[in-house]
């Protein structure tokens, strides 16, 4: 190759163009929003103000080649995703691709700490789980059960008048019970030699989904609210009904040898896999009040952290950036703008926390950005499995 050709080739390479992605976030009601651009720039998942963000950032020393890039934004009751298909960078100059998010007014005005949160709690030194309630503002803590049995995994009925829970001795057997919201009128719903646990009411209160190994499989079962007509739905666990009562979301390792999240119709048809994190588990999916989103906890990024996604599996967004903490068992606020969850923040016990759907940031920071609220703040107890009713 001649010296002239080498010089020309060198000049062409030196003048090579680049791709650029511009993210425009409009609205947001003056509050911070979750911008997840991790698929564009590694570890860019941050709480930001509405505005314009350009990738790659000047100090990132990266290039955007051709391919598919996904950007997600979560804020209040808003969750959206934009998928960009980039072509090869131009010979010269900059080719810009724009992802625009328009957050409707009122969507991110901040969640309301209203309603009552139901949960299970035990002393750490002497395990004996009982059920409690606390107002979402942290007031009026009440104990509902006080027996020698373990009462766990509570959940409200849709109208907030009934509580579904498990009772039993972990060394023998556990069954599902119901009681009124004040702890009275306790009634046994299931009675079987195998454990029945983690029940959930259908929205109309006529059906209960629960987990059992009564035929050998760890499976989701359905039963009428009076205890009649038990039938197996699907191999899996941690069921949650959609607000329209037509589908159940659940976790299972029966179909791909890994804990993933699925949807299924009540007749057992139309099973759909929503997550695909090989060797990383996803658990405890819960429906938003409007039925447009799911919250769950995942170890896809190292710890047990909270995620949100749309019900078609799109816009999977990590909202707690805190690998050294634990967040699990999310429950939606009635307005769909926040989550209650069982969590650890660097101590040895689980408490019930509340955080908005844009979450909080902690990794690589001296103090959390937009930290969660600790509702129970117990030094000698573990508090788990929250369920949130509107009043």
NUKOL-677030 format. One record per residue (C-alpha): x, y, z. Coordinates in Angstrom, 1 decimal. Layout:
N
<pt px="X" py="Y" pz="Z"/>
...
REM end
This chain:
391
<pt px="0.0" py="0.0" pz="0.0"/>
<pt px="1.4" py="3.4" pz="-1.0"/>
<pt px="2.1" py="6.1" pz="1.6"/>
<pt px="-0.6" py="8.2" pz="0.1"/>
<pt px="-3.2" py="5.5" pz="0.5"/>
<pt px="-2.1" py="5.0" pz="4.1"/>
<pt px="-2.5" py="8.7" pz="4.8"/>
<pt px="-5.9" py="8.8" pz="3.1"/>
<pt px="-7.1" py="5.8" pz="5.1"/>
<pt px="-5.8" py="7.3" pz="8.4"/>
<pt px="-7.6" py="10.5" pz="7.7"/>
<pt px="-10.8" py="8.6" pz="6.9"/>
<pt px="-10.6" py="6.7" pz="10.2"/>
<pt px="-9.8" py="9.8" pz="12.2"/>
<pt px="-12.8" py="11.6" pz="10.7"/>
<pt px="-15.2" py="8.7" pz="11.4"/>
<pt px="-18.6" py="9.9" pz="12.7"/>
<pt px="-20.6" py="8.7" pz="15.7"/>
<pt px="-24.1" py="7.9" pz="16.9"/>
<pt px="-25.8" py="9.8" pz="19.7"/>
<pt px="-28.9" py="9.2" pz="21.7"/>
<pt px="-30.8" py="12.2" pz="23.2"/>
<pt px="-33.4" py="11.4" pz="25.9"/>
<pt px="-36.0" py="14.1" pz="26.5"/>
<pt px="-38.1" py="13.9" pz="29.6"/>
<pt px="-41.1" py="16.3" pz="29.7"/>
<pt px="-43.4" py="16.9" pz="32.7"/>
<pt px="-42.8" py="15.1" pz="36.0"/>
<pt px="-44.6" py="17.6" pz="38.2"/>
<pt px="-41.3" py="19.0" pz="39.5"/>
<pt px="-40.3" py="15.7" pz="41.1"/>
<pt px="-37.5" py="13.3" pz="40.4"/>
<pt px="-38.0" py="10.5" pz="38.0"/>
<pt px="-36.2" py="7.2" pz="37.3"/>
<pt px="-34.2" py="7.2" pz="34.1"/>
<pt px="-33.0" py="3.7" pz="33.3"/>
<pt px="-30.6" py="4.0" pz="30.4"/>
<pt px="-28.5" py="1.0" pz="31.4"/>
<pt px="-28.9" py="-0.6" pz="28.0"/>
<pt px="-27.4" py="2.6" pz="26.5"/>
<pt px="-24.6" py="3.4" pz="29.0"/>
<pt px="-23.5" py="0.8" pz="31.6"/>
<pt px="-24.8" py="1.6" pz="35.1"/>
<pt px="-26.7" py="4.7" pz="34.0"/>
<pt px="-29.9" py="4.1" pz="36.0"/>
<pt px="-30.5" py="7.3" pz="38.1"/>
<pt px="-33.0" py="9.6" pz="39.7"/>
<pt px="-33.0" py="12.7" pz="37.6"/>
<pt px="-35.1" py="15.8" pz="37.0"/>
<pt px="-37.1" py="16.2" pz="33.8"/>
<pt px="-34.8" py="17.6" pz="31.1"/>
<pt px="-32.5" py="16.5" pz="28.2"/>
<pt px="-29.8" py="13.9" pz="28.6"/>
<pt px="-27.3" py="13.0" pz="25.9"/>
<pt px="-25.6" py="9.6" pz="25.5"/>
<pt px="-22.8" py="8.8" pz="25.4"/>
<pt px="-21.8" py="11.2" pz="28.1"/>
<pt px="-18.6" py="13.1" pz="27.3"/>
<pt px="-16.5" py="11.3" pz="29.9"/>
<pt px="-17.8" py="7.8" pz="29.2"/>
<pt px="-15.3" py="7.0" pz="26.5"/>
<pt px="-17.8" py="4.8" pz="24.7"/>
<pt px="-19.3" py="4.6" pz="21.2"/>
<pt px="-22.8" py="3.6" pz="20.2"/>
<pt px="-22.6" py="1.1" pz="17.4"/>
<pt px="-25.6" py="-0.3" pz="15.4"/>
<pt px="-28.1" py="-2.3" pz="17.3"/>
<pt px="-31.1" py="-2.1" pz="19.6"/>
<pt px="-31.1" py="0.3" pz="22.6"/>
<pt px="-33.8" py="0.5" pz="25.3"/>
<pt px="-34.6" py="3.4" pz="27.6"/>
<pt px="-37.2" py="3.3" pz="30.4"/>
<pt px="-38.7" py="6.0" pz="32.6"/>
<pt px="-40.7" py="5.3" pz="35.8"/>
<pt px="-42.4" py="8.1" pz="37.8"/>
<pt px="-45.5" py="7.9" pz="40.0"/>
<pt px="-48.1" py="6.0" pz="38.1"/>
<pt px="-46.2" py="6.4" pz="34.8"/>
<pt px="-43.9" py="3.7" pz="33.2"/>
<pt px="-42.9" py="3.9" pz="29.6"/>
<pt px="-40.2" py="2.4" pz="27.4"/>
<pt px="-38.7" py="3.6" pz="24.1"/>
<pt px="-36.8" py="1.2" pz="21.8"/>
<pt px="-34.3" py="2.7" pz="19.4"/>
<pt px="-32.8" py="0.9" pz="16.4"/>
<pt px="-29.4" py="2.5" pz="15.6"/>
<pt px="-27.7" py="2.1" pz="12.3"/>
<pt px="-23.9" py="2.1" pz="11.8"/>
<pt px="-22.3" py="5.4" pz="12.7"/>
<pt px="-22.0" py="7.9" pz="9.7"/>
<pt px="-18.7" py="8.4" pz="8.0"/>
<pt px="-18.5" py="11.9" pz="9.5"/>
<pt px="-20.5" py="14.0" pz="11.9"/>
<pt px="-23.1" py="12.8" pz="14.5"/>
<pt px="-26.3" py="10.9" pz="13.8"/>
<pt px="-28.7" py="11.7" pz="16.6"/>
<pt px="-31.6" py="9.5" pz="17.8"/>
<pt px="-34.2" py="10.8" pz="20.2"/>
<pt px="-36.2" py="9.1" pz="22.8"/>
<pt px="-39.0" py="11.4" pz="24.2"/>
<pt px="-41.0" py="10.7" pz="27.3"/>
<pt px="-44.0" py="12.9" pz="28.1"/>
<pt px="-45.2" py="12.3" pz="31.7"/>
<pt px="-48.8" py="13.4" pz="32.0"/>
<pt px="-49.5" py="16.2" pz="34.5"/>
<pt px="-50.5" py="14.8" pz="37.9"/>
<pt px="-48.8" py="11.4" pz="37.3"/>
<pt px="-45.8" py="12.2" pz="39.5"/>
<pt px="-47.2" py="14.5" pz="42.2"/>
<pt px="-46.0" py="12.2" pz="45.0"/>
<pt px="-47.7" py="9.3" pz="46.6"/>
<pt px="-50.3" py="9.6" pz="49.4"/>
<pt px="-49.4" py="7.9" pz="52.7"/>
<pt px="-53.0" py="6.9" pz="53.2"/>
<pt px="-54.6" py="3.6" pz="54.1"/>
<pt px="-53.6" py="0.7" pz="56.3"/>
<pt px="-50.7" py="-1.7" pz="55.8"/>
<pt px="-51.1" py="-5.3" pz="57.1"/>
<pt px="-48.0" py="-7.3" pz="57.8"/>
<pt px="-46.6" py="-10.3" pz="59.8"/>
<pt px="-44.0" py="-9.8" pz="62.6"/>
<pt px="-42.0" py="-11.8" pz="65.0"/>
<pt px="-39.4" py="-11.3" pz="67.7"/>
<pt px="-36.0" py="-12.3" pz="66.5"/>
<pt px="-34.9" py="-14.2" pz="69.7"/>
<pt px="-38.1" py="-16.2" pz="70.1"/>
<pt px="-39.8" py="-16.8" pz="66.8"/>
<pt px="-43.6" py="-16.5" pz="66.9"/>
<pt px="-45.2" py="-14.8" pz="63.9"/>
<pt px="-48.3" py="-12.6" pz="64.5"/>
<pt px="-50.3" py="-10.2" pz="62.4"/>
<pt px="-50.3" py="-6.4" pz="62.8"/>
<pt px="-51.6" py="-3.4" pz="61.0"/>
<pt px="-50.2" py="0.1" pz="60.8"/>
<pt px="-51.4" py="3.3" pz="59.1"/>
<pt px="-49.4" py="4.3" pz="56.0"/>
<pt px="-48.3" py="7.4" pz="57.8"/>
<pt px="-46.7" py="5.3" pz="60.6"/>
<pt px="-49.4" py="5.8" pz="63.2"/>
<pt px="-51.9" py="3.5" pz="65.0"/>
<pt px="-49.9" py="0.2" pz="65.1"/>
<pt px="-52.2" py="-2.7" pz="66.2"/>
<pt px="-51.7" py="-6.3" pz="66.9"/>
<pt px="-54.4" py="-8.6" pz="65.4"/>
<pt px="-53.3" py="-12.1" pz="66.5"/>
<pt px="-51.6" py="-13.4" pz="69.6"/>
<pt px="-51.4" py="-17.2" pz="69.6"/>
<pt px="-48.7" py="-19.9" pz="70.0"/>
<pt px="-49.2" py="-20.7" pz="66.3"/>
<pt px="-47.4" py="-18.9" pz="63.5"/>
<pt px="-49.7" py="-16.4" pz="61.6"/>
<pt px="-48.0" py="-15.3" pz="58.4"/>
<pt px="-48.5" py="-14.2" pz="54.8"/>
<pt px="-51.5" py="-11.9" pz="55.3"/>
<pt px="-53.4" py="-10.1" pz="52.5"/>
<pt px="-56.4" py="-7.9" pz="52.4"/>
<pt px="-59.5" py="-8.7" pz="50.4"/>
<pt px="-60.3" py="-6.1" pz="47.7"/>
<pt px="-62.8" py="-4.3" pz="49.9"/>
<pt px="-60.5" py="-4.4" pz="52.9"/>
<pt px="-63.0" py="-6.1" pz="55.1"/>
<pt px="-61.4" py="-9.5" pz="55.2"/>
<pt px="-57.9" py="-10.8" pz="55.8"/>
<pt px="-56.4" py="-14.0" pz="54.3"/>
<pt px="-53.5" py="-15.6" pz="56.2"/>
<pt px="-51.8" py="-18.8" pz="57.2"/>
<pt px="-51.7" py="-20.4" pz="60.6"/>
<pt px="-49.9" py="-23.4" pz="61.9"/>
<pt px="-46.7" py="-24.9" pz="63.3"/>
<pt px="-43.8" py="-24.9" pz="60.9"/>
<pt px="-42.8" py="-28.3" pz="62.3"/>
<pt px="-46.1" py="-29.8" pz="61.5"/>
<pt px="-48.6" py="-28.2" pz="59.2"/>
<pt px="-49.9" py="-24.8" pz="57.9"/>
<pt px="-53.3" py="-24.0" pz="56.5"/>
<pt px="-55.1" py="-20.9" pz="55.2"/>
<pt px="-57.6" py="-19.0" pz="57.3"/>
<pt px="-59.7" py="-15.9" pz="57.0"/>
<pt px="-60.8" py="-13.3" pz="59.6"/>
<pt px="-62.4" py="-9.9" pz="59.8"/>
<pt px="-60.2" py="-6.8" pz="59.5"/>
<pt px="-60.2" py="-6.3" pz="63.3"/>
<pt px="-59.0" py="-9.9" pz="63.9"/>
<pt px="-62.4" py="-11.4" pz="64.8"/>
<pt px="-64.4" py="-14.2" pz="63.3"/>
<pt px="-61.4" py="-16.5" pz="62.4"/>
<pt px="-62.4" py="-19.3" pz="60.1"/>
<pt px="-60.3" py="-22.1" pz="58.6"/>
<pt px="-60.4" py="-22.3" pz="54.8"/>
<pt px="-58.2" py="-25.3" pz="54.0"/>
<pt px="-57.3" py="-28.5" pz="55.9"/>
<pt px="-54.8" py="-30.8" pz="54.3"/>
<pt px="-51.8" py="-32.8" pz="55.4"/>
<pt px="-49.6" py="-30.8" pz="53.1"/>
<pt px="-48.9" py="-27.1" pz="53.7"/>
<pt px="-51.2" py="-24.5" pz="52.1"/>
<pt px="-49.8" py="-21.0" pz="52.2"/>
<pt px="-49.5" py="-17.5" pz="50.5"/>
<pt px="-53.1" py="-17.0" pz="49.7"/>
<pt px="-54.6" py="-14.2" pz="47.6"/>
<pt px="-58.2" py="-13.1" pz="47.2"/>
<pt px="-59.7" py="-12.6" pz="43.7"/>
<pt px="-61.0" py="-9.0" pz="43.2"/>
<pt px="-64.6" py="-10.2" pz="43.6"/>
<pt px="-63.8" py="-12.2" pz="46.8"/>
<pt px="-65.2" py="-15.4" pz="45.4"/>
<pt px="-61.9" py="-17.2" pz="44.8"/>
<pt px="-58.7" py="-17.7" pz="46.6"/>
<pt px="-55.4" py="-18.6" pz="45.0"/>
<pt px="-52.8" py="-20.3" pz="47.2"/>
<pt px="-49.7" py="-22.4" pz="47.1"/>
<pt px="-49.7" py="-26.1" pz="48.0"/>
<pt px="-47.8" py="-29.4" pz="47.5"/>
<pt px="-50.9" py="-31.5" pz="48.0"/>
<pt px="-50.2" py="-33.5" pz="44.9"/>
<pt px="-46.5" py="-33.5" pz="45.1"/>
<pt px="-45.8" py="-30.4" pz="43.0"/>
<pt px="-45.2" py="-26.9" pz="44.4"/>
<pt px="-48.2" py="-25.4" pz="42.6"/>
<pt px="-50.8" py="-22.6" pz="42.6"/>
<pt px="-54.2" py="-23.8" pz="43.5"/>
<pt px="-57.6" py="-22.2" pz="43.3"/>
<pt px="-60.4" py="-22.7" pz="45.8"/>
<pt px="-63.8" py="-21.2" pz="46.3"/>
<pt px="-64.0" py="-18.6" pz="49.1"/>
<pt px="-66.1" py="-21.1" pz="51.2"/>
<pt px="-63.3" py="-23.7" pz="51.0"/>
<pt px="-65.0" py="-25.8" pz="48.3"/>
<pt px="-63.9" py="-26.9" pz="44.8"/>
<pt px="-60.1" py="-27.0" pz="45.1"/>
<pt px="-58.4" py="-27.2" pz="41.7"/>
<pt px="-54.8" py="-27.0" pz="40.6"/>
<pt px="-53.9" py="-24.1" pz="38.3"/>
<pt px="-50.2" py="-24.3" pz="37.5"/>
<pt px="-46.8" py="-25.4" pz="38.9"/>
<pt px="-45.5" py="-22.3" pz="40.7"/>
<pt px="-46.0" py="-20.1" pz="43.7"/>
<pt px="-46.6" py="-16.5" pz="45.0"/>
<pt px="-49.9" py="-15.9" pz="43.1"/>
<pt px="-51.5" py="-12.5" pz="42.6"/>
<pt px="-54.8" py="-11.8" pz="40.8"/>
<pt px="-55.1" py="-9.1" pz="38.1"/>
<pt px="-57.5" py="-6.3" pz="39.1"/>
<pt px="-60.0" py="-7.6" pz="36.5"/>
<pt px="-59.8" py="-11.1" pz="38.0"/>
<pt px="-59.0" py="-12.8" pz="34.7"/>
<pt px="-55.3" py="-13.7" pz="35.2"/>
<pt px="-52.8" py="-14.7" pz="37.8"/>
<pt px="-49.2" py="-13.6" pz="37.9"/>
<pt px="-46.9" py="-16.1" pz="39.6"/>
<pt px="-43.3" py="-17.3" pz="40.0"/>
<pt px="-42.1" py="-20.7" pz="38.8"/>
<pt px="-39.0" py="-22.7" pz="38.1"/>
<pt px="-40.9" py="-25.6" pz="36.6"/>
<pt px="-40.6" py="-24.5" pz="33.0"/>
<pt px="-37.1" py="-23.2" pz="32.5"/>
<pt px="-35.2" py="-24.4" pz="35.6"/>
<pt px="-35.0" py="-20.9" pz="37.0"/>
<pt px="-37.3" py="-18.7" pz="39.1"/>
<pt px="-39.1" py="-16.5" pz="36.5"/>
<pt px="-42.4" py="-14.6" pz="36.5"/>
<pt px="-45.4" py="-15.7" pz="34.4"/>
<pt px="-49.0" py="-14.8" pz="33.6"/>
<pt px="-51.7" py="-17.4" pz="33.2"/>
<pt px="-55.5" py="-17.3" pz="32.6"/>
<pt px="-57.8" py="-18.7" pz="35.3"/>
<pt px="-58.6" py="-21.8" pz="33.2"/>
<pt px="-54.9" py="-22.6" pz="32.9"/>
<pt px="-54.5" py="-21.4" pz="29.4"/>
<pt px="-52.3" py="-18.7" pz="27.9"/>
<pt px="-49.2" py="-19.1" pz="30.1"/>
<pt px="-46.8" py="-16.3" pz="29.2"/>
<pt px="-43.2" py="-15.9" pz="30.5"/>
<pt px="-42.4" py="-12.3" pz="31.4"/>
<pt px="-38.8" py="-12.4" pz="32.7"/>
<pt px="-35.8" py="-14.1" pz="31.4"/>
<pt px="-32.8" py="-13.8" pz="33.8"/>
<pt px="-30.8" py="-16.9" pz="33.5"/>
<pt px="-29.4" py="-18.0" pz="36.9"/>
<pt px="-30.9" py="-14.8" pz="38.4"/>
<pt px="-34.2" py="-15.2" pz="40.3"/>
<pt px="-37.3" py="-13.0" pz="40.0"/>
<pt px="-40.0" py="-13.3" pz="42.7"/>
<pt px="-43.1" py="-11.9" pz="44.3"/>
<pt px="-44.8" py="-10.1" pz="41.5"/>
<pt px="-47.8" py="-7.9" pz="42.4"/>
<pt px="-50.3" py="-6.1" pz="40.2"/>
<pt px="-50.7" py="-2.3" pz="40.2"/>
<pt px="-54.2" py="-1.1" pz="41.1"/>
<pt px="-54.9" py="-0.2" pz="37.4"/>
<pt px="-53.5" py="-3.5" pz="36.2"/>
<pt px="-51.0" py="-1.8" pz="33.9"/>
<pt px="-47.8" py="-2.6" pz="35.8"/>
<pt px="-46.2" py="-5.3" pz="37.9"/>
<pt px="-43.8" py="-4.8" pz="40.8"/>
<pt px="-41.4" py="-7.6" pz="41.8"/>
<pt px="-38.1" py="-8.2" pz="43.4"/>
<pt px="-35.1" py="-9.5" pz="41.5"/>
<pt px="-31.5" py="-10.5" pz="41.9"/>
<pt px="-30.6" py="-9.7" pz="38.3"/>
<pt px="-28.2" py="-6.9" pz="39.4"/>
<pt px="-26.6" py="-8.7" pz="42.4"/>
<pt px="-28.8" py="-8.0" pz="45.4"/>
<pt px="-32.5" py="-8.4" pz="46.0"/>
<pt px="-33.9" py="-5.2" pz="44.5"/>
<pt px="-37.3" py="-3.9" pz="43.4"/>
<pt px="-38.3" py="-3.8" pz="39.8"/>
<pt px="-41.3" py="-2.6" pz="37.9"/>
<pt px="-42.5" py="-3.6" pz="34.4"/>
<pt px="-45.5" py="-3.4" pz="32.2"/>
<pt px="-47.8" py="-6.4" pz="32.1"/>
<pt px="-46.5" py="-7.5" pz="28.7"/>
<pt px="-43.0" py="-7.8" pz="30.2"/>
<pt px="-41.7" py="-4.6" pz="28.6"/>
<pt px="-40.0" py="-1.7" pz="30.4"/>
<pt px="-38.3" py="-3.8" pz="33.0"/>
<pt px="-36.9" py="-1.2" pz="35.3"/>
<pt px="-34.8" py="-1.5" pz="38.4"/>
<pt px="-35.9" py="1.2" pz="40.9"/>
<pt px="-33.8" py="0.5" pz="43.9"/>
<pt px="-30.1" py="1.0" pz="43.1"/>
<pt px="-28.7" py="-0.6" pz="46.3"/>
<pt px="-27.0" py="-3.9" pz="45.9"/>
<pt px="-26.1" py="-4.2" pz="49.6"/>
<pt px="-29.6" py="-3.9" pz="50.9"/>
<pt px="-32.6" py="-6.2" pz="50.5"/>
<pt px="-36.0" py="-5.3" pz="49.2"/>
<pt px="-38.7" py="-8.0" pz="48.7"/>
<pt px="-42.4" py="-8.7" pz="48.7"/>
<pt px="-43.7" py="-5.5" pz="47.2"/>
<pt px="-47.3" py="-4.3" pz="47.7"/>
<pt px="-48.8" py="-1.4" pz="45.7"/>
<pt px="-50.2" py="1.7" pz="47.3"/>
<pt px="-53.8" py="2.3" pz="46.5"/>
<pt px="-52.9" py="5.3" pz="44.2"/>
<pt px="-50.4" py="3.2" pz="42.3"/>
<pt px="-47.5" py="5.6" pz="42.9"/>
<pt px="-45.7" py="3.8" pz="45.7"/>
<pt px="-44.7" py="0.4" pz="47.0"/>
<pt px="-44.6" py="-1.0" pz="50.5"/>
<pt px="-42.0" py="-3.8" pz="50.9"/>
<pt px="-40.1" py="-5.9" pz="53.4"/>
<pt px="-36.5" py="-4.6" pz="53.5"/>
<pt px="-33.1" py="-4.5" pz="55.2"/>
<pt px="-31.1" py="-1.3" pz="55.2"/>
<pt px="-27.7" py="-2.5" pz="56.5"/>
<pt px="-29.0" py="-4.0" pz="59.8"/>
<pt px="-30.0" py="-7.5" pz="60.9"/>
<pt px="-33.8" py="-7.2" pz="60.8"/>
<pt px="-36.5" py="-6.7" pz="58.2"/>
<pt px="-38.8" py="-3.7" pz="58.5"/>
<pt px="-41.7" py="-2.5" pz="56.4"/>
<pt px="-40.7" py="0.4" pz="54.1"/>
<pt px="-42.5" py="2.6" pz="51.7"/>
<pt px="-41.0" py="4.1" pz="48.6"/>
<pt px="-42.3" py="5.8" pz="45.4"/>
<pt px="-42.1" py="4.0" pz="42.1"/>
<pt px="-39.1" py="6.0" pz="41.0"/>
<pt px="-37.3" py="4.3" pz="43.9"/>
<pt px="-34.1" py="5.4" pz="45.6"/>
<pt px="-30.4" py="5.5" pz="44.8"/>
<pt px="-27.7" py="4.3" pz="47.2"/>
<pt px="-24.8" py="2.6" pz="45.4"/>
<pt px="-21.6" py="4.6" pz="45.2"/>
<pt px="-23.2" py="7.4" pz="47.2"/>
<pt px="-22.5" py="8.7" pz="50.7"/>
<pt px="-26.3" py="8.8" pz="51.5"/>
<pt px="-29.4" py="7.7" pz="49.7"/>
<pt px="-31.1" py="9.9" pz="47.2"/>
<pt px="-34.9" py="9.9" pz="47.8"/>
<pt px="-34.6" py="7.3" pz="50.6"/>
<pt px="-37.5" py="5.0" pz="51.6"/>
<pt px="-39.6" py="5.6" pz="54.7"/>
<pt px="-39.2" py="3.0" pz="57.5"/>
<pt px="-42.7" py="2.4" pz="58.9"/>
<pt px="-42.0" py="-0.1" pz="61.6"/>
<pt px="-38.3" py="0.5" pz="62.5"/>
<pt px="-38.0" py="-2.4" pz="65.0"/>
<pt px="-34.6" py="-3.3" pz="66.4"/>
<pt px="-35.7" py="-6.7" pz="67.8"/>
<pt px="-38.3" py="-7.9" pz="65.3"/>
<pt px="-38.6" py="-9.0" pz="61.7"/>
<pt px="-41.5" py="-7.5" pz="59.7"/>
<pt px="-42.6" py="-9.1" pz="56.4"/>
<pt px="-45.3" py="-9.5" pz="53.8"/>
<pt px="-47.0" py="-6.1" pz="53.6"/>
<pt px="-50.5" py="-5.7" pz="52.1"/>
<pt px="-52.0" py="-2.2" pz="51.6"/>
<pt px="-55.7" py="-1.2" pz="51.6"/>
<pt px="-57.0" py="2.3" pz="50.8"/>
<pt px="-58.4" py="3.2" pz="54.3"/>
REM end
